[in-house]
Amino acid sequence: MSSQMITVEIGGVLISGIHAHVGAVQRRFLWPDMEMISGLQLPWLAIGDFNVVTSIEEKVGGKNPNKMTMLDFNNCLGICELMQAPKTGIQYSWSNCQHGSKRIFCNLDREVFNQQRLQKFNGWGYKVGLRIASDHAPLLGGCASIPKPKNVPMRFQKMWISHPTFMEIVEICWSEVIEGDPSFIFQAKFKKLKRILKDWNWELFGNINVQIKETEDKVQEAMVNSDNNPLDEELLNNLVSASNLYNSKKVQLNTYLKQKSRIKWIKEGATTMVFYIRVLKSDKQEIL
């Protein structure tokens, strides 16, 4: 650990979180720290805010980037044998959030890795998110070659319990008459209940996530258009409007989920116990 980098080892793989100093002189102390980590010869991923670009093309607006600082950074990447990870999303990870001719965009945040890491995690890349909550964009990394599993188990959501229609749906499903031995009846009803709750959850809660995804796509489109035309005030206004809509949707979702989850543990336990007691009573009556 140093003032500008924290490195952890997980299963023989190194991951470094970078927050380089904004000052060029202080930032030079980071490069020998990185060179020392590279000497370990382990799979290594470095991610974060390096506060410097690798080329003039990675900055728009303001003064031209300092050639010496770019040279120092590129030399460090070369000595450490670190390569730029494939990326998607918006082009610039940082903005000074100014208007007109004062606007500046830079690619200050990135992920870099060495050859050992590439061999171990083939297909690794990252997406540059939206600059909404900060002047920096979040970075989301992962292996694109790893497919999403199809048999993802359904998890019980605590917010379901407080919804007024939840117990009604459960009671209707569980009151259906099914012939067979008790274990078969229980499994059949439980399987059907899972399917019903899955559809019910999507209709009730899933649409909110869809709306947020749609507004997020609009923000990304507006941000790309504004980044490509930094002097266009109309495009900037479109970006502000889209960002405000996205933030309002997020606030609505967070407020809704908080309202649904504001139940004390003992109340949740009692409600859940009532649910299981009703199920057991129903099975007991069928067995008798």
Secondary structure, DSSP 8 states (H G I E B T S, - for coil): --SSEEEEEETTEEEEEEE--SSHHHHTTHHHHHHHHHTT-S-EEEEEE-SS-SSGGGEESSS---HHHHHHHHHHHHHHT-EE--EEE-S-SEE----GGG--EE--EEEEE-HHHHHHSTTEEEEE--SSSSSB--EEEEETTS---S-------GGGTTSTTHHHHHHHHHTS---S-HHHHHHHHHHHHHHHHHHHHIIIIIHHHHHHHHHHHHHHHHHHHHHH-TT-HHHHHHHHHHHHHHHHHHHHHHHHHHHHH---HHHHHHHHHHHHHHHHHHHHHHH-
